[in-house]
Amino acid sequence: MSRIAPALTPTLAAALVLMCAPARAAWDLNLPPPVTPMAAQILDLHNLILWICVVIFIGVFGVMFYSTFAHRKSRGHRAAQFSHNTRLEILWSVIPAVILVVMAVPSTLTLIEMEDTTRSDLSVKITGYQWFWEYEYMDSGYSFYSRLSTPREQIENRAAKGEHYLLEVDNELVLPVGKKVRFVLTANDVIHAWWVPKLGIKKDAIPGYVSEMWAVIEKEGVYRGQCAELCGKDHGFMPIVVRAVPAAEFEAWLGERAASAANITETVTLDPGATVSDVDPTVTVGG
């Protein structure tokens, strides 16, 4: 039995890997395709640093493996007896410094660009709550809440999982294509993080603190993200869904929603016994 076990171990390991294969998620080896200039710049920077690291890896380990093989004891080589080599020490200090400068320049330019929220066409305030988001179009004062819409039956495994399981909401954040959108980010209770990978933006929402980020979406579509900061027991249940539409369609949508919100305000004012939820439970009025 003891002789058979070692032989079976690789076979069992291979079988387990094959059995687990269908359970793997999409095995992407790169960042998601960018849909904003900033996301594209981040991807380019990522690839540049990656290839620099690959070259360093090949160079360093290539020298190590060659030295180990070519100067092994079995070939009669003996270890050199010396304590310092000034030329070598200068070389291995200068080369890493040059590499760091090469990496630091594009990284710094990217970081500076990420923080430049000037000349924006639209401002959206994002507030994180346990466990949902509030969005406010600051130029019009229209705001609404966005909550997870995945049916409870799917979460409790009483129904089959949907295509966008835990990544679907009742009210999407609608944004115009080709416009620079400035996001003002904060939180009401604990630290959250607003993250949409394809937009190339991710930043913490901190109570009592306001931070900024921006995006120019170049392609129409629906882009999904999640809270990326552990914010409590339902942290995994506060997704983000952004729908990018043409500018004209966005203006019509926002005008319609703002007018609807104004009508709700008037109704509540005329009838003190009514509430916003009596008229439209998905809409709130900012300001």
C-alpha positions in Angstrom: 0.0 0.0 0.0 2.8 2.4 0.9 4.3 1.9 -2.6 1.0 2.5 -4.4 0.2 5.7 -2.6 3.0 7.9 -4.1 2.1 6.7 -7.6 -1.6 7.6 -7.1 -0.9 11.1 -5.6 -0.2 12.9 -9.0 -3.2 11.1 -10.6 -5.5 12.2 -7.8 -4.2 15.7 -8.0 -4.9 15.9 -11.7 -8.4 14.4 -11.2 -9.2 17.0 -8.6 -8.0 19.8 -10.9 -10.2 18.6 -13.7 -13.2 18.2 -11.4 -12.8 21.8 -10.2 -12.4 23.3 -13.7 -16.1 23.9 -14.3 -16.4 25.8 -11.0 -13.7 28.3 -12.0 -14.8 31.9 -12.8 -13.6 33.6 -16.0 -9.8 33.3 -15.9 -8.8 36.6 -17.3 -5.1 37.4 -17.3 -5.4 41.2 -17.6 -7.4 44.2 -16.5 -10.9 44.5 -18.0 -11.1 46.3 -21.4 -11.1 50.1 -20.6 -13.9 52.4 -21.7 -12.4 55.6 -20.4 -9.1 57.4 -21.3 -8.0 57.1 -17.7 -8.7 53.4 -17.6 -6.7 53.0 -20.8 -3.8 55.0 -19.3 -3.9 52.8 -16.2 -3.8 49.7 -18.4 -0.8 51.0 -20.4 1.0 51.8 -17.2 0.2 48.3 -15.8 1.6 46.6 -18.9 4.7 48.8 -18.9 5.5 48.0 -15.3 4.7 44.3 -15.9 7.2 44.0 -18.8 9.9 45.9 -16.9 9.4 43.3 -14.0 9.5 40.5 -16.5 12.8 41.7 -18.0 14.3 42.1 -14.5 13.1 38.6 -13.5 14.6 37.0 -16.6 17.9 39.0 -16.1 18.3 38.3 -12.4 17.3 34.7 -12.4 19.1 34.0 -15.7 22.4 35.1 -14.1 21.7 33.2 -11.0 20.9 29.9 -12.8 23.8 30.3 -15.2 26.2 31.0 -12.3 25.0 28.0 -10.4 25.2 25.7 -13.3 28.5 26.9 -14.9 30.4 27.3 -11.6 29.2 24.2 -9.8 31.6 22.3 -7.5 31.5 19.2 -9.7 33.3 21.1 -12.4 36.1 22.1 -10.1 35.1 25.6 -9.3 35.7 27.1 -5.9 34.1 30.1 -4.4 36.0 33.4 -4.8 37.3 34.9 -1.6 36.6 38.6 -1.6 34.6 41.1 0.5 34.0 44.1 -1.7 33.9 45.1 -5.3 33.4 48.8 -5.7 32.5 48.7 -9.4 29.9 46.0 -8.9 28.4 47.9 -5.9 28.1 51.1 -7.9 26.5 49.2 -10.8 23.8 47.5 -8.7 23.0 50.8 -7.0 22.8 52.9 -10.2 20.8 50.4 -12.3 17.9 50.0 -9.8 17.8 53.8 -9.4 17.5 54.3 -13.1 14.8 51.6 -13.3 12.8 53.3 -10.5 13.0 56.7 -12.3 11.8 55.1 -15.5 8.8 53.6 -13.6 8.2 56.7 -11.5 7.8 59.2 -14.3 4.7 57.6 -16.1 3.3 56.6 -12.7 3.4 60.2 -11.4 1.9 61.6 -14.6 -0.9 59.1 -14.3 -1.6 59.9 -10.7 -1.7 63.6 -11.4 -4.1 63.1 -14.3 -6.3 60.9 -12.1 -6.8 63.8 -9.6 -7.6 66.5 -12.2 -11.3 67.0 -11.9 -11.3 70.5 -13.5 -13.3 71.4 -16.6 -16.0 68.8 -15.9 -19.3 68.9 -17.7 -21.3 67.2 -14.9 -21.0 66.6 -11.2 -22.5 63.6 -9.4 -22.4 63.2 -5.6 -22.1 59.6 -4.4 -22.9 58.8 -0.8 -22.4 55.3 0.6 -24.8 53.8 3.2 -25.0 50.4 4.9 -25.7 48.9 2.4 -26.7 50.9 -0.7 -25.7 54.0 -2.6 -27.3 57.5 -3.1 -26.6 59.4 -6.3 -27.3 63.1 -6.7 -26.9 65.1 -9.9 -25.6 68.2 -8.3 -26.4 70.6 -11.2 -30.1 69.7 -11.1 -30.5 68.6 -7.4 -32.2 65.3 -8.5 -31.1 62.3 -6.4 -32.1 58.7 -5.9 -31.1 55.6 -4.0 -29.7 52.5 -5.7 -30.1 49.1 -4.0 -29.4 45.5 -4.8 -32.2 44.0 -6.9 -31.2 40.3 -6.9 -34.1 38.3 -5.7 -33.8 36.9 -2.2 -34.6 33.4 -3.5 -31.3 33.4 -5.5 -29.3 34.6 -2.5 -30.8 31.9 -0.3 -30.2 29.2 -3.0 -33.9 28.6 -3.5 -33.7 29.7 -7.2 -31.2 29.5 -10.0 -28.6 32.4 -10.1 -29.3 35.1 -12.6 -26.8 36.4 -15.2 -25.9 39.4 -13.1 -26.2 37.8 -9.7 -25.4 40.3 -6.9 -24.4 42.8 -9.6 -27.9 44.3 -10.4 -29.7 47.2 -8.9 -33.2 48.8 -8.9 -31.9 52.2 -10.1 -28.9 52.5 -12.3 -26.6 55.5 -12.4 -27.1 57.0 -15.9 -24.3 59.0 -17.4 -23.6 60.7 -20.8 -21.1 59.4 -23.2 -18.2 61.7 -24.1 -18.7 64.1 -21.2 -16.3 64.6 -18.3 -18.1 63.5 -15.1 -16.8 64.7 -11.8 -17.7 62.4 -8.9 -17.9 63.8 -5.3 -17.6 60.9 -2.9 -18.5 60.6 0.8 -20.3 58.2 3.2 -23.0 58.5 5.8 -21.9 55.8 8.3 -18.7 53.7 7.7 -16.0 53.6 5.1 -17.2 52.3 1.7 -15.4 52.3 -1.7 -16.9 53.0 -5.1 -15.3 50.8 -7.7 -16.2 50.2 -11.4 -13.2 48.4 -13.0 -13.9 49.3 -16.7 -14.2 53.0 -15.8 -10.8 52.8 -14.1 -12.0 54.6 -11.0 -12.0 53.4 -7.4 -11.9 55.5 -4.2 -12.9 55.2 -0.6 -16.1 56.9 0.6 -15.2 58.2 4.1 -17.7 59.7 6.6 -17.1 63.4 7.2 -14.6 63.6 4.3 -15.2 64.5 0.6 -13.0 63.1 -2.1 -13.2 63.5 -5.9 -12.6 61.4 -9.0 -13.6 61.7 -12.7 -14.4 59.7 -15.8 -15.1 60.3 -19.5 -17.0 57.2 -20.8 -16.3 56.7 -24.5 -18.6 53.7 -25.2 -22.3 53.2 -24.6 -23.1 50.3 -22.4 -23.7 49.0 -18.9 -20.7 48.8 -16.5 -20.9 47.0 -13.2 -18.9 47.3 -10.0 -19.1 46.8 -6.2 -18.2 48.3 -2.9 -14.5 47.5 -2.4 -14.2 48.3 1.3 -15.3 45.8 4.0 -18.2 47.8 5.4 -20.3 45.3 7.4 -22.3 42.1 7.1 -23.9 43.1 3.8 -20.8 44.4 2.2 -21.2 42.0 -0.7 -24.7 43.2 -1.4 -24.2 46.8 -2.5 -23.3 46.6 -6.2 -22.8 49.5 -8.6 -24.4 49.7 -12.1 -23.6 52.6 -14.5 -25.5 52.9 -17.8 -23.7 55.1 -20.4 -26.0 56.6 -23.0 -25.7 59.4 -25.6 -25.7 62.9 -24.3 -29.1 63.8 -25.8 -30.7 60.7 -24.3 -29.1 61.5 -20.9 -30.5 65.1 -21.0 -34.0 63.9 -21.8 -33.8 61.2 -19.1 -32.6 63.6 -16.4 -35.1 66.3 -17.4 -37.9 63.7 -17.1 -36.7 62.5 -13.7 -36.2 66.0 -12.4 -39.7 67.0 -13.4 -41.1 63.9 -11.8 -39.2 64.7 -8.6 -40.6 68.3 -8.7 -44.1 67.0 -9.1 -43.6 64.7 -6.1 -42.4 67.7 -4.0 -45.5 69.7 -4.9 -47.8 66.8 -4.1 -46.2 66.3 -0.7 -46.4 70.1 0.0 -50.1 70.3 -0.9 -51.0 67.2 1.1 -49.2 67.1 4.5 -50.4 63.6 5.0 -48.6 62.2 1.9 -45.0 61.0 1.7 -42.6 60.6 -1.2 -42.9 56.9 -1.0 -46.7 57.2 -1.5 -46.1 58.7 -4.9 -42.9 57.0 -6.1 -40.8 54.9 -3.7 -37.7 55.0 -6.0 -37.3 58.8 -6.2 -36.0 61.2 -3.6 -35.3 64.9 -3.9 -31.9 66.2 -3.1 -31.0 69.7 -2.0 
